[in-house]
Amino acid sequence: MSEKSVKSEKSAAVTGEERGEGKFPKGLVLRLFAYLIAGHLFAGFLYLLFMLGGQNQ
């Protein structure tokens, strides 16, 4: 095995299969958590808008 092929194997991205059964990549978990928080904040903002808008009628 040449030195070049060994270097490329070490720099390969870690996938879910390489980390073990049932594990998700760390970036995916962080992104899902961020989207979950952002989605709830946006939903709360819309709820607030509709509640304040309904009081003015």
mmCIF entry with sequence, helices, sheets and N, C-alpha, C, O atoms, coordinates in Angstrom:
data_MODEL
# 
_entry.id   MODEL 
# 
_entity.id                         1 
_entity.type                       polymer 
_entity.pdbx_number_of_molecules   1 
# 
_entity_poly.entity_id                      1 
_entity_poly.type                           'polypeptide(L)' 
_entity_poly.nstd_linkage                   no 
_entity_poly.nstd_monomer                   no 
_entity_poly.pdbx_seq_one_letter_code       MSEKSVKSEKSAAVTGEERGEGKFPKGLVLRLFAYLIAGHLFAGFLYLLFMLGGQNQ 
_entity_poly.pdbx_seq_one_letter_code_can   MSEKSVKSEKSAAVTGEERGEGKFPKGLVLRLFAYLIAGHLFAGFLYLLFMLGGQNQ 
_entity_poly.pdbx_strand_id                 A 
# 
loop_
_entity_poly_seq.entity_id 
_entity_poly_seq.num 
_entity_poly_seq.mon_id 
_entity_poly_seq.hetero 
1 1  MET n 
1 2  SER n 
1 3  GLU n 
1 4  LYS n 
1 5  SER n 
1 6  VAL n 
1 7  LYS n 
1 8  SER n 
1 9  GLU n 
1 10 LYS n 
1 11 SER n 
1 12 ALA n 
1 13 ALA n 
1 14 VAL n 
1 15 THR n 
1 16 GLY n 
1 17 GLU n 
1 18 GLU n 
1 19 ARG n 
1 20 GLY n 
1 21 GLU n 
1 22 GLY n 
1 23 LYS n 
1 24 PHE n 
1 25 PRO n 
1 26 LYS n 
1 27 GLY n 
1 28 LEU n 
1 29 VAL n 
1 30 LEU n 
1 31 ARG n 
1 32 LEU n 
1 33 PHE n 
1 34 ALA n 
1 35 TYR n 
1 36 LEU n 
1 37 ILE n 
1 38 ALA n 
1 39 GLY n 
1 40 HIS n 
1 41 LEU n 
1 42 PHE n 
1 43 ALA n 
1 44 GLY n 
1 45 PHE n 
1 46 LEU n 
1 47 TYR n 
1 48 LEU n 
1 49 LEU n 
1 50 PHE n 
1 51 MET n 
1 52 LEU n 
1 53 GLY n 
1 54 GLY n 
1 55 GLN n 
1 56 ASN n 
1 57 GLN n 
# 
_struct_asym.id          A 
_struct_asym.entity_id   1 
# 
loop_
_struct_conf.conf_type_id 
_struct_conf.id 
_struct_conf.pdbx_PDB_helix_id 
_struct_conf.beg_label_comp_id 
_struct_conf.beg_label_asym_id 
_struct_conf.beg_label_seq_id 
_struct_conf.pdbx_beg_PDB_ins_code 
_struct_conf.end_label_comp_id 
_struct_conf.end_label_asym_id 
_struct_conf.end_label_seq_id 
_struct_conf.pdbx_end_PDB_ins_code 
_struct_conf.beg_auth_comp_id 
_struct_conf.beg_auth_asym_id 
_struct_conf.beg_auth_seq_id 
_struct_conf.end_auth_comp_id 
_struct_conf.end_auth_asym_id 
_struct_conf.end_auth_seq_id 
_struct_conf.pdbx_PDB_helix_class 
_struct_conf.details 
_struct_conf.pdbx_PDB_helix_length 
HELX_P HELX_P1 AA1 GLU A 3  ? LYS A 10 ? GLU A 3  LYS A 10 1 ? 8  
HELX_P HELX_P2 AA2 GLY A 16 ? ARG A 19 ? GLY A 16 ARG A 19 1 ? 4  
HELX_P HELX_P3 AA3 LYS A 26 ? GLN A 55 ? LYS A 26 GLN A 55 1 ? 30 
# 
_struct_conf_type.id          HELX_P 
_struct_conf_type.criteria    ? 
_struct_conf_type.reference   ? 
# 
loop_
_atom_site.group_PDB 
_atom_site.id 
_atom_site.type_symbol 
_atom_site.label_atom_id 
_atom_site.label_alt_id 
_atom_site.label_comp_id 
_atom_site.label_asym_id 
_atom_site.label_entity_id 
_atom_site.label_seq_id 
_atom_site.pdbx_PDB_ins_code 
_atom_site.Cartn_x 
_atom_site.Cartn_y 
_atom_site.Cartn_z 
_atom_site.occupancy 
_atom_site.B_iso_or_equiv 
_atom_site.pdbx_formal_charge 
_atom_site.auth_seq_id 
_atom_site.auth_comp_id 
_atom_site.auth_asym_id 
_atom_site.auth_atom_id 
_atom_site.pdbx_PDB_model_num 
ATOM 1   N N  . MET A 1 1  ? 0.859   -1.175 0.000  1.00 0.00 ? 1  MET A N  1 
ATOM 2   C CA . MET A 1 1  ? 0.000   0.000  0.000  1.00 0.00 ? 1  MET A CA 1 
ATOM 3   C C  . MET A 1 1  ? 0.902   1.233  0.000  1.00 0.00 ? 1  MET A C  1 
ATOM 4   O O  . MET A 1 1  ? 1.855   1.308  0.775  1.00 0.00 ? 1  MET A O  1 
ATOM 5   N N  . SER A 1 2  ? 0.611   2.163  -0.838 1.00 0.00 ? 2  SER A N  1 
ATOM 6   C CA . SER A 1 2  ? 1.445   3.355  -0.923 1.00 0.00 ? 2  SER A CA 1 
ATOM 7   C C  . SER A 1 2  ? 1.060   4.369  0.144  1.00 0.00 ? 2  SER A C  1 
ATOM 8   O O  . SER A 1 2  ? -0.005  4.282  0.755  1.00 0.00 ? 2  SER A O  1 
ATOM 9   N N  . GLU A 1 3  ? 1.948   5.330  0.353  1.00 0.00 ? 3  GLU A N  1 
ATOM 10  C CA . GLU A 1 3  ? 1.711   6.362  1.368  1.00 0.00 ? 3  GLU A CA 1 
ATOM 11  C C  . GLU A 1 3  ? 0.516   7.238  1.001  1.00 0.00 ? 3  GLU A C  1 
ATOM 12  O O  . GLU A 1 3  ? -0.217  7.696  1.877  1.00 0.00 ? 3  GLU A O  1 
ATOM 13  N N  . LYS A 1 4  ? 0.326   7.465  -0.280 1.00 0.00 ? 4  LYS A N  1 
ATOM 14  C CA . LYS A 1 4  ? -0.768  8.322  -0.736 1.00 0.00 ? 4  LYS A CA 1 
ATOM 15  C C  . LYS A 1 4  ? -2.128  7.690  -0.422 1.00 0.00 ? 4  LYS A C  1 
ATOM 16  O O  . LYS A 1 4  ? -3.044  8.390  0.009  1.00 0.00 ? 4  LYS A O  1 
ATOM 17  N N  . SER A 1 5  ? -2.270  6.376  -0.632 1.00 0.00 ? 5  SER A N  1 
ATOM 18  C CA . SER A 1 5  ? -3.557  5.727  -0.363 1.00 0.00 ? 5  SER A CA 1 
ATOM 19  C C  . SER A 1 5  ? -3.857  5.669  1.132  1.00 0.00 ? 5  SER A C  1 
ATOM 20  O O  . SER A 1 5  ? -5.021  5.736  1.528  1.00 0.00 ? 5  SER A O  1 
ATOM 21  N N  . VAL A 1 6  ? -2.838  5.548  1.959  1.00 0.00 ? 6  VAL A N  1 
ATOM 22  C CA . VAL A 1 6  ? -3.047  5.535  3.408  1.00 0.00 ? 6  VAL A CA 1 
ATOM 23  C C  . VAL A 1 6  ? -3.532  6.894  3.872  1.00 0.00 ? 6  VAL A C  1 
ATOM 24  O O  . VAL A 1 6  ? -4.419  6.978  4.721  1.00 0.00 ? 6  VAL A O  1 
ATOM 25  N N  . LYS A 1 7  ? -2.965  7.959  3.329  1.00 0.00 ? 7  LYS A N  1 
ATOM 26  C CA . LYS A 1 7  ? -3.356  9.319  3.703  1.00 0.00 ? 7  LYS A CA 1 
ATOM 27  C C  . LYS A 1 7  ? -4.810  9.588  3.314  1.00 0.00 ? 7  LYS A C  1 
ATOM 28  O O  . LYS A 1 7  ? -5.537  10.225 4.077  1.00 0.00 ? 7  LYS A O  1 
ATOM 29  N N  . SER A 1 8  ? -5.245  9.120  2.152  1.00 0.00 ? 8  SER A N  1 
ATOM 30  C CA . SER A 1 8  ? -6.616  9.377  1.717  1.00 0.00 ? 8  SER A CA 1 
ATOM 31  C C  . SER A 1 8  ? -7.621  8.607  2.570  1.00 0.00 ? 8  SER A C  1 
ATOM 32  O O  . SER A 1 8  ? -8.741  9.075  2.773  1.00 0.00 ? 8  SER A O  1 
ATOM 33  N N  . GLU A 1 9  ? -7.236  7.431  3.072  1.00 0.00 ? 9  GLU A N  1 
ATOM 34  C CA . GLU A 1 9  ? -8.138  6.676  3.937  1.00 0.00 ? 9  GLU A CA 1 
ATOM 35  C C  . GLU A 1 9  ? -8.326  7.362  5.282  1.00 0.00 ? 9  GLU A C  1 
ATOM 36  O O  . GLU A 1 9  ? -9.418  7.322  5.848  1.00 0.00 ? 9  GLU A O  1 
ATOM 37  N N  . LYS A 1 10 ? -7.282  7.986  5.796  1.00 0.00 ? 10 LYS A N  1 
ATOM 38  C CA . LYS A 1 10 ? -7.373  8.669  7.083  1.00 0.00 ? 10 LYS A CA 1 
ATOM 39  C C  . LYS A 1 10 ? -8.215  9.929  6.989  1.00 0.00 ? 10 LYS A C  1 
ATOM 40  O O  . LYS A 1 10 ? -8.877  10.296 7.959  1.00 0.00 ? 10 LYS A O  1 
ATOM 41  N N  . SER A 1 11 ? -8.205  10.598 5.844  1.00 0.00 ? 11 SER A N  1 
ATOM 42  C CA . SER A 1 11 ? -8.948  11.849 5.705  1.00 0.00 ? 11 SER A CA 1 
ATOM 43  C C  . SER A 1 11 ? -10.377 11.634 5.207  1.00 0.00 ? 11 SER A C  1 
ATOM 44  O O  . SER A 1 11 ? -11.083 12.600 4.919  1.00 0.00 ? 11 SER A O  1 
ATOM 45  N N  . ALA A 1 12 ? -10.803 10.387 5.105  1.00 0.00 ? 12 ALA A N  1 
ATOM 46  C CA . ALA A 1 12 ? -12.170 10.103 4.649  1.00 0.00 ? 12 ALA A CA 1 
ATOM 47  C C  . ALA A 1 12 ? -13.170 10.554 5.703  1.00 0.00 ? 12 ALA A C  1 
ATOM 48  O O  . ALA A 1 12 ? -12.898 10.484 6.901  1.00 0.00 ? 12 ALA A O  1 
ATOM 49  N N  . ALA A 1 13 ? -14.314 11.011 5.253  1.00 0.00 ? 13 ALA A N  1 
ATOM 50  C CA . ALA A 1 13 ? -15.365 11.479 6.167  1.00 0.00 ? 13 ALA A CA 1 
ATOM 51  C C  . ALA A 1 13 ? -15.930 10.309 6.957  1.00 0.00 ? 13 ALA A C  1 
ATOM 52  O O  . ALA A 1 13 ? -16.042 9.197  6.443  1.00 0.00 ? 13 ALA A O  1 
ATOM 53  N N  . VAL A 1 14 ? -16.283 10.567 8.200  1.00 0.00 ? 14 VAL A N  1 
ATOM 54  C CA . VAL A 1 14 ? -16.861 9.531  9.059  1.00 0.00 ? 14 VAL A CA 1 
ATOM 55  C C  . VAL A 1 14 ? -18.350 9.458  8.770  1.00 0.00 ? 14 VAL A C  1 
ATOM 56  O O  . VAL A 1 14 ? -19.061 10.457 8.885  1.00 0.00 ? 14 VAL A O  1 
ATOM 57  N N  . THR A 1 15 ? -18.812 8.298  8.400  1.00 0.00 ? 15 THR A N  1 
ATOM 58  C CA . THR A 1 15 ? -20.232 8.096  8.117  1.00 0.00 ? 15 THR A CA 1 
ATOM 59  C C  . THR A 1 15 ? -20.887 7.388  9.293  1.00 0.00 ? 15 THR A C  1 
ATOM 60  O O  . THR A 1 15 ? -20.209 6.962  10.228 1.00 0.00 ? 15 THR A O  1 
ATOM 61  N N  . GLY A 1 16 ? -22.184 7.267  9.240  1.00 0.00 ? 16 GLY A N  1 
ATOM 62  C CA . GLY A 1 16 ? -22.913 6.597  10.307 1.00 0.00 ? 16 GLY A CA 1 
ATOM 63  C C  . GLY A 1 16 ? -22.496 5.146  10.478 1.00 0.00 ? 16 GLY A C  1 
ATOM 64  O O  . GLY A 1 16 ? -22.445 4.640  11.599 1.00 0.00 ? 16 GLY A O  1 
ATOM 65  N N  . GLU A 1 17 ? -22.193 4.466  9.359  1.00 0.00 ? 17 GLU A N  1 
ATOM 66  C CA . GLU A 1 17 ? -21.795 3.063  9.442  1.00 0.00 ? 17 GLU A CA 1 
ATOM 67  C C  . GLU A 1 17 ? -20.452 2.913  10.147 1.00 0.00 ? 17 GLU A C  1 
ATOM 68  O O  . GLU A 1 17 ? -20.251 1.963  10.904 1.00 0.00 ? 17 GLU A O  1 
ATOM 69  N N  . GLU A 1 18 ? -19.535 3.841  9.902  1.00 0.00 ? 18 GLU A N  1 
ATOM 70  C CA . GLU A 1 18 ? -18.213 3.736  10.498 1.00 0.00 ? 18 GLU A CA 1 
ATOM 71  C C  . GLU A 1 18 ? -18.247 4.048  11.992 1.00 0.00 ? 18 GLU A C  1 
ATOM 72  O O  . GLU A 1 18 ? -17.383 3.581  12.734 1.00 0.00 ? 18 GLU A O  1 
ATOM 73  N N  . ARG A 1 19 ? -19.218 4.823  12.441 1.00 0.00 ? 19 ARG A N  1 
ATOM 74  C CA . ARG A 1 19 ? -19.306 5.186  13.860 1.00 0.00 ? 19 ARG A CA 1 
ATOM 75  C C  . ARG A 1 19 ? -20.009 4.108  14.669 1.00 0.00 ? 19 ARG A C  1 
ATOM 76  O O  . ARG A 1 19 ? -19.935 4.119  15.897 1.00 0.00 ? 19 ARG A O  1 
ATOM 77  N N  . GLY A 1 20 ? -20.677 3.195  14.021 1.00 0.00 ? 20 GLY A N  1 
ATOM 78  C CA . GLY A 1 20 ? -21.360 2.124  14.756 1.00 0.00 ? 20 GLY A CA 1 
ATOM 79  C C  . GLY A 1 20 ? -22.840 2.101  14.418 1.00 0.00 ? 20 GLY A C  1 
ATOM 80  O O  . GLY A 1 20 ? -23.374 3.035  13.821 1.00 0.00 ? 20 GLY A O  1 
ATOM 81  N N  . GLU A 1 21 ? -23.474 1.039  14.803 1.00 0.00 ? 21 GLU A N  1 
ATOM 82  C CA . GLU A 1 21 ? -24.893 0.839  14.499 1.00 0.00 ? 21 GLU A CA 1 
ATOM 83  C C  . GLU A 1 21 ? -25.765 1.834  15.268 1.00 0.00 ? 21 GLU A C  1 
ATOM 84  O O  . GLU A 1 21 ? -25.615 1.976  16.482 1.00 0.00 ? 21 GLU A O  1 
ATOM 85  N N  . GLY A 1 22 ? -26.667 2.516  14.579 1.00 0.00 ? 22 GLY A N  1 
ATOM 86  C CA . GLY A 1 22 ? -27.625 3.389  15.225 1.00 0.00 ? 22 GLY A CA 1 
ATOM 87  C C  . GLY A 1 22 ? -27.104 4.765  15.599 1.00 0.00 ? 22 GLY A C  1 
ATOM 88  O O  . GLY A 1 22 ? -27.785 5.487  16.328 1.00 0.00 ? 22 GLY A O  1 
ATOM 89  N N  . LYS A 1 23 ? -25.939 5.154  15.138 1.00 0.00 ? 23 LYS A N  1 
ATOM 90  C CA . LYS A 1 23 ? -25.392 6.474  15.469 1.00 0.00 ? 23 LYS A CA 1 
ATOM 91  C C  . LYS A 1 23 ? -25.540 7.399  14.273 1.00 0.00 ? 23 LYS A C  1 
ATOM 92  O O  . LYS A 1 23 ? -25.368 6.982  13.127 1.00 0.00 ? 23 LYS A O  1 
ATOM 93  N N  . PHE A 1 24 ? -25.858 8.655  14.547 1.00 0.00 ? 24 PHE A N  1 
ATOM 94  C CA . PHE A 1 24 ? -25.964 9.656  13.502 1.00 0.00 ? 24 PHE A CA 1 
ATOM 95  C C  . PHE A 1 24 ? -24.713 10.517 13.501 1.00 0.00 ? 24 PHE A C  1 
ATOM 96  O O  . PHE A 1 24 ? -24.077 10.676 14.542 1.00 0.00 ? 24 PHE A O  1 
ATOM 97  N N  . PRO A 1 25 ? -24.347 11.077 12.351 1.00 0.00 ? 25 PRO A N  1 
ATOM 98  C CA . PRO A 1 25 ? -23.218 12.010 12.332 1.00 0.00 ? 25 PRO A CA 1 
ATOM 99  C C  . PRO A 1 25 ? -23.498 13.215 13.225 1.00 0.00 ? 25 PRO A C  1 
ATOM 100 O O  . PRO A 1 25 ? -24.636 13.673 13.323 1.00 0.00 ? 25 PRO A O  1 
ATOM 101 N N  . LYS A 1 26 ? -22.454 13.725 13.876 1.00 0.00 ? 26 LYS A N  1 
ATOM 102 C CA . LYS A 1 26 ? -22.606 14.805 14.837 1.00 0.00 ? 26 LYS A CA 1 
ATOM 103 C C  . LYS A 1 26 ? -23.199 16.059 14.184 1.00 0.00 ? 26 LYS A C  1 
ATOM 104 O O  . LYS A 1 26 ? -24.036 16.731 14.787 1.00 0.00 ? 26 LYS A O  1 
ATOM 105 N N  . GLY A 1 27 ? -22.773 16.374 12.962 1.00 0.00 ? 27 GLY A N  1 
ATOM 106 C CA . GLY A 1 27 ? -23.287 17.552 12.260 1.00 0.00 ? 27 GLY A CA 1 
ATOM 107 C C  . GLY A 1 27 ? -24.777 17.462 12.001 1.00 0.00 ? 27 GLY A C  1 
ATOM 108 O O  . GLY A 1 27 ? -25.480 18.470 12.075 1.00 0.00 ? 27 GLY A O  1 
ATOM 109 N N  . LEU A 1 28 ? -25.267 16.274 11.700 1.00 0.00 ? 28 LEU A N  1 
ATOM 110 C CA . LEU A 1 28 ? -26.686 16.082 11.442 1.00 0.00 ? 28 LEU A CA 1 
ATOM 111 C C  . LEU A 1 28 ? -27.508 16.315 12.706 1.00 0.00 ? 28 LEU A C  1 
ATOM 112 O O  . LEU A 1 28 ? -28.564 16.946 12.661 1.00 0.00 ? 28 LEU A O  1 
ATOM 113 N N  . VAL A 1 29 ? -27.024 15.809 13.815 1.00 0.00 ? 29 VAL A N  1 
ATOM 114 C CA . VAL A 1 29 ? -27.737 15.981 15.086 1.00 0.00 ? 29 VAL A CA 1 
ATOM 115 C C  . VAL A 1 29 ? -27.797 17.459 15.455 1.00 0.00 ? 29 VAL A C  1 
ATOM 116 O O  . VAL A 1 29 ? -28.847 17.949 15.871 1.00 0.00 ? 29 VAL A O  1 
ATOM 117 N N  . LEU A 1 30 ? -26.691 18.169 15.310 1.00 0.00 ? 30 LEU A N  1 
ATOM 118 C CA . LEU A 1 30 ? -26.669 19.593 15.630 1.00 0.00 ? 30 LEU A CA 1 
ATOM 119 C C  . LEU A 1 30 ? -27.603 20.388 14.716 1.00 0.00 ? 30 LEU A C  1 
ATOM 120 O O  . LEU A 1 30 ? -28.308 21.289 15.171 1.00 0.00 ? 30 LEU A O  1 
ATOM 121 N N  . ARG A 1 31 ? -27.602 20.048 13.425 1.00 0.00 ? 31 ARG A N  1 
ATOM 122 C CA . ARG A 1 31 ? -28.464 20.745 12.478 1.00 0.00 ? 31 ARG A CA 1 
ATOM 123 C C  . ARG A 1 31 ? -29.937 20.486 12.778 1.00 0.00 ? 31 ARG A C  1 
ATOM 124 O O  . ARG A 1 31 ? -30.751 21.408 12.710 1.00 0.00 ? 31 ARG A O  1 
ATOM 125 N N  . LEU A 1 32 ? -30.290 19.244 13.107 1.00 0.00 ? 32 LEU A N  1 
ATOM 126 C CA . LEU A 1 32 ? -31.676 18.928 13.458 1.00 0.00 ? 32 LEU A CA 1 
ATOM 127 C C  . LEU A 1 32 ? -32.119 19.668 14.710 1.00 0.00 ? 32 LEU A C  1 
ATOM 128 O O  . LEU A 1 32 ? -33.247 20.158 14.777 1.00 0.00 ? 32 LEU A O  1 
ATOM 129 N N  . PHE A 1 33 ? -31.231 19.753 15.711 1.00 0.00 ? 33 PHE A N  1 
ATOM 130 C CA . PHE A 1 33 ? -31.552 20.464 16.937 1.00 0.00 ? 33 PHE A CA 1 
ATOM 131 C C  . PHE A 1 33 ? -31.749 21.954 16.660 1.00 0.00 ? 33 PHE A C  1 
ATOM 132 O O  . PHE A 1 33 ? -32.673 22.571 17.190 1.00 0.00 ? 33 PHE A O  1 
ATOM 133 N N  . ALA A 1 34 ? -30.878 22.529 15.827 1.00 0.00 ? 34 ALA A N  1 
ATOM 134 C CA . ALA A 1 34 ? -30.998 23.952 15.492 1.00 0.00 ? 34 ALA A CA 1 
ATOM 135 C C  . ALA A 1 34 ? -32.296 24.224 14.734 1.00 0.00 ? 34 ALA A C  1 
ATOM 136 O O  . ALA A 1 34 ? -32.973 25.215 15.007 1.00 0.00 ? 34 ALA A O  1 
ATOM 137 N N  . TYR A 1 35 ? -32.648 23.360 13.790 1.00 0.00 ? 35 TYR A N  1 
ATOM 138 C CA . TYR A 1 35 ? -33.897 23.536 13.036 1.00 0.00 ? 35 TYR A CA 1 
ATOM 139 C C  . TYR A 1 35 ? -35.108 23.370 13.950 1.00 0.00 ? 35 TYR A C  1 
ATOM 140 O O  . TYR A 1 35 ? -36.113 24.060 13.781 1.00 0.00 ? 35 TYR A O  1 
ATOM 141 N N  . LEU A 1 36 ? -35.018 22.470 14.902 1.00 0.00 ? 36 LEU A N  1 
ATOM 142 C CA . LEU A 1 36 ? -36.119 22.265 15.848 1.00 0.00 ? 36 LEU A CA 1 
ATOM 143 C C  . LEU A 1 36 ? -36.345 23.525 16.682 1.00 0.00 ? 36 LEU A C  1 
ATOM 144 O O  . LEU A 1 36 ? -37.482 23.970 16.845 1.00 0.00 ? 36 LEU A O  1 
ATOM 145 N N  . ILE A 1 37 ? -35.279 24.090 17.202 1.00 0.00 ? 37 ILE A N  1 
ATOM 146 C CA . ILE A 1 37 ? -35.383 25.318 17.996 1.00 0.00 ? 37 ILE A CA 1 
ATOM 147 C C  . ILE A 1 37 ? -35.886 26.473 17.139 1.00 0.00 ? 37 ILE A C  1 
ATOM 148 O O  . ILE A 1 37 ? -36.784 27.206 17.555 1.00 0.00 ? 37 ILE A O  1 
ATOM 149 N N  . ALA A 1 38 ? -35.316 26.644 15.944 1.00 0.00 ? 38 ALA A N  1 
ATOM 150 C CA . ALA A 1 38 ? -35.725 27.732 15.060 1.00 0.00 ? 38 ALA A CA 1 
ATOM 151 C C  . ALA A 1 38 ? -37.188 27.582 14.641 1.00 0.00 ? 38 ALA A C  1 
ATOM 152 O O  . ALA A 1 38 ? -37.909 28.576 14.561 1.00 0.00 ? 38 ALA A O  1 
ATOM 153 N N  . GLY A 1 39 ? -37.630 26.369 14.375 1.00 0.00 ? 39 GLY A N  1 
ATOM 154 C CA . GLY A 1 39 ? -39.021 26.130 13.994 1.00 0.00 ? 39 GLY A CA 1 
ATOM 155 C C  . GLY A 1 39 ? -39.984 26.481 15.108 1.00 0.00 ? 39 GLY A C  1 
ATOM 156 O O  . GLY A 1 39 ? -41.045 27.053 14.858 1.00 0.00 ? 39 GLY A O  1 
ATOM 157 N N  . HIS A 1 40 ? -39.623 26.141 16.336 1.00 0.00 ? 40 HIS A N  1 
ATOM 158 C CA . HIS A 1 40 ? -40.490 26.473 17.466 1.00 0.00 ? 40 HIS A CA 1 
ATOM 159 C C  . HIS A 1 40 ? -40.521 27.978 17.727 1.00 0.00 ? 40 HIS A C  1 
ATOM 160 O O  . HIS A 1 40 ? -41.569 28.528 18.069 1.00 0.00 ? 40 HIS A O  1 
ATOM 161 N N  . LEU A 1 41 ? -39.389 28.636 17.570 1.00 0.00 ? 41 LEU A N  1 
ATOM 162 C CA . LEU A 1 41 ? -39.372 30.094 17.733 1.00 0.00 ? 41 LEU A CA 1 
ATOM 163 C C  . LEU A 1 41 ? -40.243 30.777 16.675 1.00 0.00 ? 41 LEU A C  1 
ATOM 164 O O  . LEU A 1 41 ? -40.982 31.712 16.983 1.00 0.00 ? 41 LEU A O  1 
ATOM 165 N N  . PHE A 1 42 ? -40.154 30.310 15.439 1.00 0.00 ? 42 PHE A N  1 
ATOM 166 C CA . PHE A 1 42 ? -40.967 30.879 14.360 1.00 0.00 ? 42 PHE A CA 1 
ATOM 167 C C  . PHE A 1 42 ? -42.452 30.616 14.608 1.00 0.00 ? 42 PHE A C  1 
ATOM 168 O O  . PHE A 1 42 ? -43.279 31.502 14.397 1.00 0.00 ? 42 PHE A O  1 
ATOM 169 N N  . ALA A 1 43 ? -42.795 29.407 15.053 1.00 0.00 ? 43 ALA A N  1 
ATOM 170 C CA . ALA A 1 43 ? -44.195 29.085 15.348 1.00 0.00 ? 43 ALA A CA 1 
ATOM 171 C C  . ALA A 1 43 ? -44.716 29.945 16.500 1.00 0.00 ? 43 ALA A C  1 
ATOM 172 O O  . ALA A 1 43 ? -45.859 30.402 16.462 1.00 0.00 ? 43 ALA A O  1 
ATOM 173 N N  . GLY A 1 44 ? -43.896 30.167 17.512 1.00 0.00 ? 44 GLY A N  1 
ATOM 174 C CA . GLY A 1 44 ? -44.291 31.027 18.622 1.00 0.00 ? 44 GLY A CA 1 
ATOM 175 C C  . GLY A 1 44 ? -44.505 32.463 18.178 1.00 0.00 ? 44 GLY A C  1 
ATOM 176 O O  . GLY A 1 44 ? -45.425 33.132 18.648 1.00 0.00 ? 44 GLY A O  1 
ATOM 177 N N  . PHE A 1 45 ? -43.659 32.937 17.274 1.00 0.00 ? 45 PHE A N  1 
ATOM 178 C CA . PHE A 1 45 ? -43.815 34.285 16.736 1.00 0.00 ? 45 PHE A CA 1 
ATOM 179 C C  . PHE A 1 45 ? -45.122 34.415 15.953 1.00 0.00 ? 45 PHE A C  1 
ATOM 180 O O  . PHE A 1 45 ? -45.838 35.406 16.100 1.00 0.00 ? 45 PHE A O  1 
ATOM 181 N N  . LEU A 1 46 ? -45.432 33.427 15.129 1.00 0.00 ? 46 LEU A N  1 
ATOM 182 C CA . LEU A 1 46 ? -46.691 33.462 14.379 1.00 0.00 ? 46 LEU A CA 1 
ATOM 183 C C  . LEU A 1 46 ? -47.893 33.409 15.329 1.00 0.00 ? 46 LEU A C  1 
ATOM 184 O O  . LEU A 1 46 ? -48.880 34.116 15.126 1.00 0.00 ? 46 LEU A O  1 
ATOM 185 N N  . TYR A 1 47 ? -47.806 32.579 16.355 1.00 0.00 ? 47 TYR A N  1 
ATOM 186 C CA . TYR A 1 47 ? -48.881 32.492 17.342 1.00 0.00 ? 47 TYR A CA 1 
ATOM 187 C C  . TYR A 1 47 ? -49.091 33.854 18.009 1.00 0.00 ? 47 TYR A C  1 
ATOM 188 O O  . TYR A 1 47 ? -50.228 34.292 18.183 1.00 0.00 ? 47 TYR A O  1 
ATOM 189 N N  . LEU A 1 48 ? -48.005 34.515 18.379 1.00 0.00 ? 48 LEU A N  1 
ATOM 190 C CA . LEU A 1 48 ? -48.094 35.831 18.994 1.00 0.00 ? 48 LEU A CA 1 
ATOM 191 C C  . LEU A 1 48 ? -48.737 36.846 18.042 1.00 0.00 ? 48 LEU A C  1 
ATOM 192 O O  . LEU A 1 48 ? -49.564 37.656 18.462 1.00 0.00 ? 48 LEU A O  1 
ATOM 193 N N  . LEU A 1 49 ? -48.359 36.801 16.776 1.00 0.00 ? 49 LEU A N  1 
ATOM 194 C CA . LEU A 1 49 ? -48.956 37.715 15.801 1.00 0.00 ? 49 LEU A CA 1 
ATOM 195 C C  . LEU A 1 49 ? -50.458 37.509 15.671 1.00 0.00 ? 49 LEU A C  1 
ATOM 196 O O  . LEU A 1 49 ? -51.222 38.473 15.631 1.00 0.00 ? 49 LEU A O  1 
ATOM 197 N N  . PHE A 1 50 ? -50.878 36.248 15.607 1.00 0.00 ? 50 PHE A N  1 
ATOM 198 C CA . PHE A 1 50 ? -52.309 35.976 15.472 1.00 0.00 ? 50 PHE A CA 1 
ATOM 199 C C  . PHE A 1 50 ? -53.075 36.339 16.741 1.00 0.00 ? 50 PHE A C  1 
ATOM 200 O O  . PHE A 1 50 ? -54.207 36.816 16.662 1.00 0.00 ? 50 PHE A O  1 
ATOM 201 N N  . MET A 1 51 ? -52.477 36.122 17.901 1.00 0.00 ? 51 MET A N  1 
ATOM 202 C CA . MET A 1 51 ? -53.141 36.483 19.154 1.00 0.00 ? 51 MET A CA 1 
ATOM 203 C C  . MET A 1 51 ? -53.289 38.003 19.265 1.00 0.00 ? 51 MET A C  1 
ATOM 204 O O  . MET A 1 51 ? -54.352 38.491 19.649 1.00 0.00 ? 51 MET A O  1 
ATOM 205 N N  . LEU A 1 52 ? -52.251 38.743 18.938 1.00 0.00 ? 52 LEU A N  1 
ATOM 206 C CA . LEU A 1 52 ? -52.328 40.205 19.011 1.00 0.00 ? 52 LEU A CA 1 
ATOM 207 C C  . LEU A 1 52 ? -53.249 40.750 17.916 1.00 0.00 ? 52 LEU A C  1 
ATOM 208 O O  . LEU A 1 52 ? -53.968 41.723 18.142 1.00 0.00 ? 52 LEU A O  1 
ATOM 209 N N  . GLY A 1 53 ? -53.230 40.141 16.752 1.00 0.00 ? 53 GLY A N  1 
ATOM 210 C CA . GLY A 1 53 ? -54.104 40.573 15.665 1.00 0.00 ? 53 GLY A CA 1 
ATOM 211 C C  . GLY A 1 53 ? -55.564 40.303 15.967 1.00 0.00 ? 53 GLY A C  1 
ATOM 212 O O  . GLY A 1 53 ? -56.429 41.081 15.565 1.00 0.00 ? 53 GLY A O  1 
ATOM 213 N N  . GLY A 1 54 ? -55.861 39.208 16.673 1.00 0.00 ? 54 GLY A N  1 
ATOM 214 C CA . GLY A 1 54 ? -57.233 38.872 17.018 1.00 0.00 ? 54 GLY A CA 1 
ATOM 215 C C  . GLY A 1 54 ? -57.800 39.786 18.091 1.00 0.00 ? 54 GLY A C  1 
ATOM 216 O O  . GLY A 1 54 ? -59.018 39.940 18.169 1.00 0.00 ? 54 GLY A O  1 
ATOM 217 N N  . GLN A 1 55 ? -56.977 40.390 18.906 1.00 0.00 ? 55 GLN A N  1 
ATOM 218 C CA . GLN A 1 55 ? -57.452 41.294 19.950 1.00 0.00 ? 55 GLN A CA 1 
ATOM 219 C C  . GLN A 1 55 ? -57.882 42.638 19.392 1.00 0.00 ? 55 GLN A C  1 
ATOM 220 O O  . GLN A 1 55 ? -58.658 43.347 20.033 1.00 0.00 ? 55 GLN A O  1 
ATOM 221 N N  . ASN A 1 56 ? -57.403 43.001 18.225 1.00 0.00 ? 56 ASN A N  1 
ATOM 222 C CA . ASN A 1 56 ? -57.711 44.315 17.646 1.00 0.00 ? 56 ASN A CA 1 
ATOM 223 C C  . ASN A 1 56 ? -59.013 44.318 16.864 1.00 0.00 ? 56 ASN A C  1 
ATOM 224 O O  . ASN A 1 56 ? -59.388 45.358 16.321 1.00 0.00 ? 56 ASN A O  1 
ATOM 225 N N  . GLN A 1 57 ? -59.706 43.211 16.785 1.00 0.00 ? 57 GLN A N  1 
ATOM 226 C CA . GLN A 1 57 ? -60.934 43.183 15.996 1.00 0.00 ? 57 GLN A CA 1 
ATOM 227 C C  . GLN A 1 57 ? -62.145 43.408 16.868 1.00 0.00 ? 57 GLN A C  1 
ATOM 228 O O  . GLN A 1 57 ? -63.271 43.417 16.370 1.00 0.00 ? 57 GLN A O  1 
# 
